[in-house]
């Protein structure tokens, strides 16, 4: 258990570091292109344009990483303070400070987040902007001084120690042993920290001295992963074999290394294949004098070609390093696949395992995890599940219930908390992030993952499949369920005009959620503790529903803090960021005993149409909004 917890912690840490780099890959590409084209040894040397190279690697890239790290912790405000703090570590060092940015960016975001929490509700009206700006400036300045005096020199010393160690390994011919750490590190999502945090700064120092560095190709080499995927293409089974050729193209040409991680997770012995492949590739590079003059980001053969020194021996050495790594990895992988148990590999399950390890959905590898099973027969109920079973799942259930009724299917649609899913559930629909939990609860069910509860094409696909099974009787079960809901909802104070707030502006989603929570408290719907439960619920899984709509609500444990069902509506014309999604309508929800479901159903149906969204955002009075969602 302890080892498992350590592995999970390392994976989450690696994913966090990766999240600081990945959004800025385009900046690395831009810098790499300018370097490849205009430096004295570039394709078209230009002394004037080459002046951009050093400022970009010294200032632009670390500042972007620092800003992103702070933004992950505390949105835009955290990003600004993180960037200020990063500037100190840049000025306090004489090497590219990627590692320092990965430290000070999140530290800055965390510091300003804690400060804001400590003064929440204590600032007099009219002084908010003054306090916000001065607090961020003062705190950012103090952190910049700290990073200049302490963090920068410390990272400098650490990098010097690492460079000494690298030179020692090279002198002894032991550099290939680094693959023992690098290749498994990729699977643990430490690749960006290893590559950009450690290898790139040291490699760039070597480039200044020798014109190239083999360190820049240690992690970026696509050969080990390519060998695994080629072996699956020939000796794999089932969907893993069918999907491997396409994955190989994406990995080798696109440089998206994470696409081969699920294939290794299916057969842990394949860790040996990528380690031996990596070691062989590094040995070849050292033997033939390979290396790059700038980082290859992403790790694509095309990017590697672009930043290879422009002479034949360098191209031969680098291509040989990639091919040897791929060949060794292929041979070892083939042996593992041919001698292992002959069963059909479950690439979907391995991909889901990888996404669960990573802590978020992978847009590329996620394509491997589509639900390829058949829709069960004799379905009489479809379950929408979320954490608490009262917000997002209720809205999704309302929309699908309407579609089921229109299709004339004799199937009930209900919503519930994941923890309350019955063991005999046949079809379960959840948000992407919650699907692994639902699968763990009812592994035998047919699971559907959606990322937009308000307009998912998978609803129509499911209806089509169910209709093709011959379920065409009138939907009495659905009608009975709707009548029951209508009978339960007799309260007329679920949403009052004074709880509709027009033309609001928020710095970040936490501010918006807390505003909605305080409104629910003031209206007597919930206790004070419910506010933090709303924040916790959104951190667990985003309450963004799609179509510019978010529905913050409490966790399942927070139901005891609900006094009675009620809503609040926040109109945010300029939008507020919810995990990269612009939200213009926020419905704060408190649900008790199902008495909120009728209004929630009206909200879901109304908000499934973007024309209605625009009308709600442009509404001038609370009454207009209430009329649109059928509140009397």
C-alpha positions as CSV (number, residue, x, y, z in Angstrom):
1,X,0.0,0.0,0.0
2,X,2.8,2.4,0.9
3,X,4.6,1.7,-2.4
4,X,1.3,2.3,-4.3
5,X,0.8,5.6,-2.5
6,X,4.4,6.7,-3.3
7,X,3.8,5.8,-7.0
8,X,0.6,7.8,-7.2
9,X,2.3,10.8,-5.5
10,X,5.2,10.6,-8.0
11,X,2.8,10.4,-10.9
12,X,0.7,13.3,-9.7
13,X,3.9,15.4,-9.2
14,X,5.1,14.5,-12.6
15,X,1.8,15.4,-14.2
16,X,1.9,18.8,-12.3
17,X,5.3,19.6,-13.7
18,X,4.3,18.5,-17.2
19,X,1.2,20.8,-17.0
20,X,3.6,23.8,-16.6
21,X,5.5,22.9,-19.8
22,X,2.9,21.5,-22.2
23,X,0.8,24.6,-22.7
24,X,3.9,26.4,-23.7
25,X,5.3,23.9,-26.2
26,X,4.4,26.3,-29.1
27,X,6.8,28.8,-27.6
28,X,9.6,26.2,-27.5
29,X,8.8,25.4,-31.1
30,X,9.0,29.0,-32.1
31,X,12.3,29.4,-30.3
32,X,13.6,26.2,-31.9
33,X,12.7,27.3,-35.4
34,X,14.4,30.7,-34.9
35,X,17.4,29.0,-33.5
36,X,17.5,26.4,-36.3
37,X,17.2,29.1,-39.0
38,X,19.2,32.1,-37.9
39,X,22.1,31.2,-35.6
40,X,25.6,31.1,-37.3
41,X,25.3,27.4,-38.0
42,X,21.6,27.6,-38.9
43,X,19.9,27.0,-42.3
44,X,19.9,30.7,-43.2
45,X,22.3,32.5,-40.8
46,X,21.2,36.0,-39.9
47,X,23.1,37.9,-37.3
48,X,20.2,40.4,-36.7
49,X,17.4,37.9,-36.3
50,X,19.6,35.6,-34.2
51,X,19.6,38.2,-31.5
52,X,16.2,36.9,-30.5
53,X,17.5,33.5,-29.5
54,X,19.1,34.3,-26.1
55,X,16.3,36.6,-24.8
56,X,13.7,33.9,-25.6
57,X,15.5,31.1,-23.8
58,X,16.6,33.3,-20.9
59,X,13.4,35.3,-20.3
60,X,10.4,34.3,-22.4
61,X,10.4,30.5,-21.8
62,X,11.0,30.6,-18.1
63,X,8.5,33.4,-17.6
64,X,5.9,31.4,-19.5
65,X,6.5,28.3,-17.4
66,X,6.4,30.4,-14.2
67,X,3.2,32.1,-15.2
68,X,1.6,28.8,-16.1
69,X,2.7,27.2,-12.8
70,X,1.2,30.1,-10.8
71,X,-2.0,30.0,-12.9
72,X,-2.5,26.3,-12.3
73,X,-2.5,27.0,-8.5
74,X,-4.6,30.2,-8.5
75,X,-5.7,31.2,-12.0
76,X,-4.7,34.6,-13.6
77,X,-3.8,36.2,-10.3
78,X,-1.5,33.3,-9.3
79,X,0.0,33.4,-12.8
80,X,1.0,37.0,-12.5
81,X,2.6,36.6,-9.1
82,X,4.3,33.4,-10.3
83,X,5.8,35.3,-13.2
84,X,7.1,38.1,-11.0
85,X,8.7,35.5,-8.6
86,X,10.3,33.8,-11.6
87,X,11.9,37.0,-12.8
88,X,14.0,37.0,-9.6
89,X,15.3,33.5,-10.2
90,X,16.1,34.4,-13.8
91,X,18.1,37.4,-12.8
92,X,19.9,35.5,-10.0
93,X,21.3,32.9,-12.4
94,X,23.5,32.7,-15.5
95,X,21.8,29.7,-17.1
96,X,18.3,29.2,-18.6
97,X,16.2,28.9,-15.5
98,X,13.5,26.4,-16.4
99,X,13.9,24.4,-13.2
100,X,13.7,27.6,-11.1
101,X,10.6,28.6,-13.0
102,X,9.0,25.3,-12.1
103,X,9.7,26.1,-8.5
104,X,8.9,29.8,-8.2
105,X,5.8,29.8,-10.4
106,X,3.7,27.5,-8.2
107,X,5.2,29.1,-5.1
108,X,4.0,32.5,-6.2
109,X,0.5,31.2,-7.1
110,X,0.2,29.4,-3.7
111,X,1.4,32.4,-1.7
112,X,-1.1,34.8,-3.3
113,X,-3.9,32.2,-2.9
114,X,-3.3,31.9,0.8
115,X,-3.1,35.6,1.2
116,X,-6.4,36.1,-0.5
117,X,-8.0,33.4,1.6
118,X,-6.7,35.1,4.8
119,X,-8.3,38.5,3.9
120,X,-11.5,37.2,2.4
121,X,-14.5,39.2,3.6
122,X,-12.3,41.7,5.5
123,X,-11.9,44.3,2.8
124,X,-14.2,47.3,2.8
125,X,-16.3,47.9,-0.2
126,X,-14.5,50.1,-2.8
127,X,-11.0,49.1,-1.8
128,X,-11.0,45.6,-3.4
129,X,-9.0,46.7,-6.5
130,X,-6.5,48.6,-4.5
131,X,-5.8,45.8,-2.1
132,X,-5.7,43.2,-4.9
133,X,-3.2,45.1,-7.0
134,X,-0.9,46.2,-4.1
135,X,-1.0,42.7,-2.4
136,X,0.0,41.0,-5.6
137,X,2.7,43.5,-6.3
138,X,4.2,43.5,-2.8
139,X,4.1,39.7,-2.4
140,X,5.5,39.2,-6.0
141,X,8.3,41.6,-5.3
142,X,9.2,39.9,-2.0
143,X,9.3,36.5,-3.7
144,X,11.4,37.9,-6.6
145,X,14.0,39.1,-4.1
146,X,13.9,35.8,-2.3
147,X,14.4,33.9,-5.5
148,X,17.2,36.2,-6.6
149,X,19.1,35.8,-3.4
150,X,18.5,32.2,-2.6
151,X,16.7,30.1,-5.2
152,X,18.6,31.2,-8.3
153,X,22.1,30.5,-6.7
154,X,20.8,27.2,-5.3
155,X,19.6,26.0,-8.7
156,X,22.8,27.3,-10.2
157,X,24.8,25.1,-7.8
158,X,22.5,22.1,-8.4
159,X,23.0,22.5,-12.2
160,X,26.8,22.7,-11.8
161,X,26.8,19.6,-9.7
162,X,24.7,17.8,-12.3
163,X,27.0,19.0,-15.1
164,X,30.0,17.6,-13.2
165,X,28.1,14.3,-12.8
166,X,27.3,14.2,-16.5
167,X,30.9,14.9,-17.5
168,X,32.0,12.1,-15.1
169,X,29.5,9.7,-16.7
170,X,30.7,10.6,-20.2
171,X,34.3,10.2,-19.2
172,X,33.6,6.7,-17.9
173,X,31.4,5.8,-20.9
174,X,28.4,5.4,-18.6
175,X,26.0,8.0,-20.0
176,X,23.7,5.2,-21.4
177,X,22.8,4.3,-17.8
178,X,20.8,7.5,-17.6
179,X,18.1,5.6,-19.6
180,X,17.4,3.6,-16.5
181,X,15.9,6.7,-15.0
182,X,14.7,8.6,-18.1
183,X,12.6,5.9,-19.8
184,X,10.5,4.9,-16.7
185,X,10.4,8.6,-15.8
186,X,8.4,9.2,-19.0
187,X,5.7,6.7,-17.9
188,X,5.5,8.5,-14.5
189,X,5.0,11.8,-16.4
190,X,8.4,13.2,-15.2
191,X,9.6,13.6,-18.8
192,X,9.1,17.4,-19.1
193,X,10.8,17.9,-15.7
194,X,13.7,15.8,-16.7
195,X,14.0,17.2,-20.2
196,X,13.3,20.9,-19.7
197,X,14.1,21.2,-16.1
198,X,17.5,19.4,-16.0
199,X,18.8,18.2,-19.4
200,X,18.0,21.3,-21.4
201,X,19.8,23.9,-19.2
202,X,22.9,21.7,-19.0
203,X,22.7,20.8,-22.7
204,X,22.5,24.5,-23.7
205,X,25.6,25.2,-21.7
206,X,27.4,22.4,-23.6
207,X,26.1,23.9,-26.9
208,X,27.8,27.2,-26.1
209,X,31.1,25.3,-25.7
210,X,30.9,22.7,-28.4
211,X,28.1,23.7,-30.7
212,X,25.9,20.6,-29.8
213,X,24.9,18.4,-26.9
214,X,23.9,14.8,-26.8
215,X,21.9,15.6,-23.6
216,X,19.2,17.3,-25.7
217,X,18.4,13.9,-27.4
218,X,18.3,11.7,-24.3
219,X,14.7,12.1,-23.5
220,X,13.5,13.3,-26.9
221,X,14.6,10.1,-28.8
222,X,11.4,8.6,-30.3
223,X,13.2,5.2,-31.0
224,X,12.3,3.3,-27.8
225,X,8.6,4.0,-28.1
226,X,8.6,3.4,-31.8
227,X,10.1,-0.1,-31.3
228,X,7.3,-1.0,-28.8
229,X,4.5,0.1,-31.1
230,X,6.0,-1.7,-34.1
231,X,6.2,-4.9,-32.1
232,X,2.5,-4.6,-31.2
233,X,1.7,-4.0,-34.8
234,X,3.1,-7.4,-35.7
235,X,2.8,-9.5,-32.6
236,X,0.0,-7.8,-30.6
237,X,-3.6,-9.0,-30.4
238,X,-7.0,-7.5,-30.8
239,X,-7.5,-3.7,-30.6
240,X,-4.0,-3.2,-29.4
241,X,-2.6,-4.6,-32.6
242,X,-5.1,-2.7,-34.7
243,X,-4.4,0.7,-33.1
244,X,-0.6,0.3,-32.8
245,X,0.3,1.4,-36.4
246,X,-1.6,4.7,-36.1
247,X,-0.1,5.3,-32.7
248,X,3.4,4.7,-34.2
249,X,2.9,7.4,-36.8
250,X,1.6,9.9,-34.2
251,X,4.5,9.1,-31.9
252,X,7.3,9.1,-34.5
253,X,6.2,12.0,-36.7
254,X,4.1,14.0,-34.2
255,X,6.4,13.6,-31.2
256,X,3.5,12.7,-28.8
257,X,5.4,10.1,-26.7
258,X,2.5,9.5,-24.2
259,X,0.6,7.6,-26.8
260,X,2.7,4.5,-26.3
261,X,2.5,4.6,-22.5
262,X,-0.7,2.5,-22.3
263,X,0.9,-0.3,-24.4
264,X,3.7,-0.6,-21.8
265,X,1.2,-0.5,-18.9
266,X,-0.5,-3.6,-20.5
267,X,2.8,-5.5,-20.3
268,X,5.1,-4.1,-17.5
269,X,7.9,-6.2,-18.8
270,X,8.1,-3.8,-21.7
271,X,9.7,-1.3,-19.4
272,X,12.8,-3.4,-20.0
273,X,12.4,-2.9,-23.8
274,X,12.4,0.9,-23.6
275,X,15.2,1.0,-21.1
276,X,17.5,-1.2,-23.2
277,X,16.4,0.6,-26.4
278,X,17.2,4.0,-24.7
279,X,20.6,2.8,-23.5
280,X,21.5,1.4,-27.0
281,X,20.4,4.7,-28.6
282,X,22.5,6.8,-26.2
283,X,25.5,4.5,-26.7
284,X,25.2,5.0,-30.4
285,X,24.9,8.7,-30.1
286,X,28.0,9.0,-27.9
287,X,30.0,6.6,-30.1
288,X,29.2,8.5,-33.4
289,X,29.2,12.0,-31.9
290,X,25.5,12.8,-32.2
291,X,23.7,15.7,-30.5
292,X,21.5,18.7,-31.1
293,X,22.1,22.4,-31.0
294,X,18.7,23.2,-29.5
295,X,16.0,21.2,-27.7
296,X,13.7,19.0,-29.8
297,X,10.2,19.9,-28.6
298,X,8.2,17.9,-29.2
299,X,10.2,14.7,-29.5
300,X,9.4,14.2,-33.2
301,X,11.8,12.9,-35.8
302,X,10.9,16.1,-37.8
303,X,11.9,18.3,-34.9
304,X,15.1,16.4,-34.3
305,X,16.0,16.8,-37.9
306,X,15.4,20.6,-37.7
307,X,17.8,21.1,-34.8
308,X,20.5,18.7,-35.9
309,X,23.9,20.4,-36.7
310,X,24.1,20.8,-40.5
311,X,26.8,18.4,-41.4
312,X,26.5,14.8,-42.6
313,X,28.2,13.1,-39.7
314,X,25.6,14.7,-37.2
315,X,22.6,13.6,-39.3
316,X,24.1,10.0,-39.6
317,X,24.8,9.9,-35.8
318,X,21.4,11.1,-34.7
319,X,19.4,9.0,-37.2
320,X,21.5,6.0,-36.2
321,X,20.8,6.7,-32.5
322,X,17.0,6.7,-33.2
323,X,17.1,3.6,-35.4
324,X,19.3,1.5,-33.1
325,X,17.0,2.5,-30.1
326,X,13.9,1.5,-32.1
327,X,15.5,-1.8,-33.3
328,X,16.6,-2.9,-29.8
329,X,13.3,-1.9,-28.3
330,X,11.5,-3.8,-31.1
331,X,13.5,-7.0,-30.6
332,X,12.9,-7.0,-26.8
333,X,9.2,-6.1,-27.1
334,X,8.7,-8.8,-29.7
335,X,10.2,-11.4,-27.4
336,X,8.0,-10.2,-24.5
337,X,4.8,-10.3,-26.6
338,X,5.5,-13.7,-28.2
339,X,6.5,-15.4,-24.9
340,X,3.8,-13.8,-22.7
341,X,0.3,-15.1,-22.2
342,X,-1.6,-15.2,-25.4
343,X,-4.6,-13.1,-24.6
344,X,-6.2,-10.1,-26.2
345,X,-4.7,-7.0,-24.8
346,X,-7.1,-4.5,-23.3
347,X,-5.7,-1.2,-24.7
348,X,-8.8,0.7,-23.5
349,X,-8.3,-0.4,-19.9
350,X,-4.6,0.4,-20.1
351,X,-5.4,3.9,-21.5
352,X,-7.9,4.6,-18.7
353,X,-5.3,3.4,-16.2
354,X,-2.8,5.9,-17.7
355,X,-5.3,8.7,-17.6
356,X,-6.1,7.9,-14.0
357,X,-2.4,7.9,-13.2
358,X,-2.0,11.2,-15.0
359,X,-5.0,12.7,-13.2
360,X,-6.7,14.0,-16.4
361,X,-7.8,13.0,-19.8
362,X,-5.3,12.6,-22.6
363,X,-6.6,14.1,-25.8
364,X,-4.4,11.8,-27.9
365,X,-4.2,8.6,-26.0
366,X,-7.8,9.0,-25.0
367,X,-8.8,8.1,-28.5
368,X,-7.6,4.5,-27.7
369,X,-10.0,4.3,-24.8
370,X,-13.3,4.5,-26.7
371,X,-16.0,2.2,-25.3
372,X,-16.1,-0.5,-28.0
373,X,-18.5,-2.9,-26.3
374,X,-22.1,-3.5,-27.3
375,X,-24.9,-1.7,-25.7
376,X,-26.6,-4.2,-23.3
377,X,-30.0,-5.6,-24.2
378,X,-33.2,-5.4,-22.1
379,X,-32.2,-2.0,-20.7
380,X,-34.9,-0.6,-18.5
381,X,-33.0,2.2,-16.8
382,X,-30.0,4.5,-17.6
383,X,-28.0,6.1,-14.8
384,X,-26.4,9.5,-14.9
385,X,-23.8,9.6,-12.1
386,X,-21.7,12.3,-10.5
387,X,-20.1,12.8,-7.2
388,X,-23.2,14.1,-5.3
389,X,-25.9,13.1,-7.7
390,X,-27.7,16.4,-7.5
391,X,-26.1,18.7,-10.0
392,X,-24.4,17.8,-13.3
393,X,-25.9,14.3,-13.4
394,X,-29.4,15.7,-12.8
395,X,-29.0,18.1,-15.7
396,X,-27.7,15.4,-18.0
397,X,-30.5,13.0,-17.0
398,X,-33.1,15.7,-17.8
399,X,-31.8,16.1,-21.3
400,X,-31.5,12.4,-22.0
401,X,-34.9,11.8,-20.4
402,X,-36.4,14.2,-22.9
403,X,-34.7,12.5,-25.9
404,X,-35.7,9.0,-24.6
405,X,-39.3,10.2,-24.4
406,X,-39.3,11.7,-27.9
407,X,-37.8,8.4,-29.2
408,X,-40.7,6.4,-27.6
409,X,-38.3,4.2,-25.7
410,X,-39.6,2.3,-22.6
411,X,-36.5,3.2,-20.5
412,X,-36.3,5.3,-17.4
413,X,-33.5,7.8,-16.9
414,X,-32.4,8.8,-13.5
415,X,-29.5,10.5,-11.7
416,X,-27.5,9.4,-8.7
417,X,-24.2,9.7,-6.8
418,X,-21.5,7.3,-8.0
419,X,-21.4,5.8,-4.5
420,X,-25.1,4.9,-4.9
421,X,-24.9,3.2,-8.2
422,X,-26.7,-0.2,-8.0
423,X,-24.7,-3.3,-8.8
424,X,-27.1,-4.3,-11.6
425,X,-26.8,-1.0,-13.5
426,X,-26.5,-1.7,-17.2
427,X,-25.7,1.8,-18.6
428,X,-23.9,4.5,-16.7
429,X,-23.1,7.9,-18.0
430,X,-20.5,10.1,-16.3
431,X,-18.1,13.0,-17.0
432,X,-14.7,11.9,-18.3
433,X,-12.9,12.5,-15.0
434,X,-15.4,10.4,-13.1
435,X,-15.6,7.4,-15.4
436,X,-12.8,5.4,-13.7
437,X,-14.6,5.7,-10.3
438,X,-17.9,4.6,-11.9
439,X,-16.2,1.7,-13.6
440,X,-14.7,0.6,-10.2
441,X,-18.2,0.8,-8.6
442,X,-20.0,-1.2,-11.4
443,X,-17.4,-2.8,-13.6
444,X,-20.0,-4.9,-15.5
445,X,-22.0,-1.9,-16.7
446,X,-21.7,-0.2,-20.1
447,X,-20.0,3.1,-19.4
448,X,-20.3,6.2,-21.5
449,X,-17.9,9.2,-20.8
450,X,-19.0,12.7,-21.8
451,X,-17.2,16.1,-21.5
452,X,-20.3,18.2,-22.2
453,X,-23.5,17.2,-20.4
454,X,-25.5,19.8,-22.3
455,X,-24.7,18.9,-25.9
456,X,-23.1,15.5,-26.2
457,X,-23.5,13.7,-29.5
458,X,-23.2,10.5,-27.5
459,X,-26.8,10.9,-26.3
460,X,-28.1,10.6,-29.9
461,X,-25.7,7.7,-30.6
462,X,-27.0,5.9,-27.5
463,X,-30.7,6.5,-28.6
464,X,-30.0,5.2,-32.1
465,X,-28.4,2.0,-30.7
466,X,-31.2,1.4,-28.3
467,X,-33.8,2.0,-31.0
468,X,-32.1,-0.5,-33.2
469,X,-32.6,-3.1,-30.5
470,X,-36.3,-2.8,-31.0
471,X,-37.2,-0.8,-27.9
472,X,-40.0,1.1,-29.5
473,X,-42.9,0.9,-26.9
474,X,-44.3,4.1,-25.5
475,X,-42.3,5.4,-22.6
476,X,-44.6,4.9,-19.6
477,X,-41.7,4.5,-17.2
478,X,-40.3,7.9,-18.1
479,X,-43.7,9.6,-17.9
480,X,-44.2,8.1,-14.5
481,X,-40.8,9.3,-13.4
482,X,-41.5,12.8,-14.6
483,X,-44.9,12.8,-12.9
484,X,-43.2,11.8,-9.7
485,X,-40.7,14.6,-9.9
486,X,-43.4,17.1,-10.6
487,X,-45.4,15.9,-7.7
488,X,-42.4,16.2,-5.4
489,X,-41.6,19.8,-6.4
490,X,-44.2,21.9,-4.7
491,X,-42.0,24.6,-3.2
492,X,-42.3,28.0,-4.9
493,X,-39.2,29.6,-3.5
494,X,-36.5,27.6,-5.2
495,X,-35.3,30.6,-7.2
496,X,-36.2,34.1,-6.2
497,X,-35.6,37.3,-8.2
498,X,-33.2,38.6,-5.5
499,X,-31.0,35.5,-6.1
500,X,-30.5,36.3,-9.8
501,X,-27.4,38.5,-10.2
502,X,-26.8,40.4,-13.4
503,X,-23.6,41.7,-15.1
504,X,-21.2,40.1,-12.6
505,X,-17.4,40.0,-13.0
506,X,-15.0,37.6,-11.3
507,X,-11.2,37.3,-11.3
508,X,-11.4,33.5,-11.2
509,X,-13.8,30.6,-10.7
510,X,-13.2,30.3,-7.0
511,X,-14.4,33.9,-6.5
512,X,-17.5,33.1,-8.6
513,X,-18.3,29.9,-6.7
514,X,-17.9,31.6,-3.4
515,X,-20.2,34.4,-4.5
516,X,-22.8,31.8,-5.5
517,X,-22.3,30.0,-2.2
518,X,-22.7,33.1,-0.1
519,X,-25.9,33.9,-1.9
520,X,-27.3,30.5,-1.1
521,X,-26.3,31.0,2.6
522,X,-27.9,34.5,2.7
523,X,-31.1,33.1,1.1
524,X,-31.3,30.4,3.8
525,X,-30.8,27.4,1.5
526,X,-27.6,26.1,3.0
527,X,-25.2,26.5,6.0
528,X,-21.9,28.4,5.8
529,X,-19.9,25.2,5.5
530,X,-21.5,24.4,2.1
531,X,-19.4,27.2,0.4
532,X,-16.1,25.4,0.9
533,X,-17.8,22.1,-0.1
534,X,-18.7,23.8,-3.4
535,X,-15.0,24.7,-4.0
536,X,-14.0,21.1,-3.1
537,X,-16.5,19.6,-5.5
538,X,-15.2,21.7,-8.4
539,X,-11.6,20.8,-7.6
540,X,-12.6,17.2,-7.6
541,X,-14.2,17.4,-11.0
542,X,-15.0,20.6,-12.9
543,X,-18.6,21.7,-12.6
544,X,-18.4,23.2,-16.1
545,X,-21.2,21.6,-18.1
546,X,-20.6,22.9,-21.6
547,X,-22.3,25.7,-23.6
548,X,-20.7,28.4,-21.3
549,X,-22.6,27.0,-18.3
550,X,-21.3,25.9,-14.9
551,X,-23.3,24.5,-12.0
552,X,-21.3,24.7,-8.8
553,X,-22.7,22.6,-6.0
554,X,-21.5,20.8,-2.9
555,X,-20.0,17.3,-2.4
556,X,-22.0,14.3,-1.4
557,X,-20.8,14.8,2.2
558,X,-22.1,18.3,2.1
559,X,-25.7,17.3,1.7
560,X,-26.2,17.5,5.4
561,X,-25.4,21.3,5.2
562,X,-28.4,21.8,2.8
563,X,-31.4,23.3,4.7
564,X,-33.7,23.3,1.7
565,X,-33.5,23.2,-2.1
566,X,-32.6,26.4,-3.8
567,X,-30.8,28.1,-6.7
568,X,-28.9,31.3,-7.5
569,X,-28.1,32.5,-11.0
570,X,-25.0,34.6,-11.9
571,X,-24.9,36.3,-15.3
572,X,-21.3,36.9,-16.3
573,X,-21.3,38.6,-19.8
574,X,-17.5,38.8,-20.1
575,X,-17.1,35.3,-18.8
576,X,-14.9,33.7,-16.1
577,X,-12.4,30.9,-16.7
578,X,-13.4,27.4,-15.5
579,X,-10.3,25.2,-16.1
580,X,-9.7,26.7,-19.6
581,X,-13.4,27.0,-20.5
582,X,-15.3,30.4,-20.6
583,X,-18.4,30.4,-18.4
584,X,-21.0,33.1,-18.8
585,X,-23.9,31.6,-16.8
586,X,-23.4,30.1,-13.3
587,X,-26.2,28.3,-11.5
588,X,-25.4,27.7,-7.8
589,X,-27.3,24.7,-6.6
590,X,-28.5,23.3,-3.3
591,X,-30.6,20.1,-3.6
592,X,-32.5,18.3,-0.9
593,X,-34.8,15.3,-1.3
594,X,-35.1,15.8,-5.1
595,X,-37.2,19.0,-4.8
596,X,-34.7,20.9,-7.1
597,X,-35.0,18.5,-10.0
598,X,-37.9,20.2,-11.9
599,X,-36.1,23.6,-12.1
600,X,-32.8,21.8,-12.9
601,X,-34.6,20.0,-15.8
602,X,-35.8,23.4,-17.1
603,X,-32.3,24.8,-16.9
604,X,-30.8,21.8,-18.7
605,X,-33.3,21.9,-21.6
606,X,-33.0,25.7,-22.0
607,X,-29.2,25.7,-21.8
608,X,-28.8,22.9,-24.4
609,X,-29.6,25.5,-27.1
610,X,-26.8,28.2,-27.6
611,X,-29.4,30.7,-28.9
612,X,-31.0,30.5,-25.4
613,X,-27.6,31.0,-23.8
614,X,-27.1,34.2,-25.7
615,X,-30.6,35.4,-24.6
616,X,-29.9,34.6,-21.0
617,X,-26.5,36.4,-21.1
618,X,-28.1,39.5,-22.7
619,X,-31.2,39.5,-20.4
620,X,-31.7,42.9,-18.7
621,X,-33.9,41.7,-15.7
622,X,-34.0,38.8,-13.4
623,X,-37.6,38.1,-14.5
624,X,-36.5,37.5,-18.1
625,X,-34.1,34.8,-17.0
626,X,-36.6,33.2,-14.7
627,X,-39.2,33.2,-17.5
628,X,-36.8,31.5,-19.9
629,X,-36.2,28.6,-17.5
630,X,-39.9,28.4,-16.7
631,X,-39.8,29.7,-13.1
632,X,-43.2,31.0,-12.1
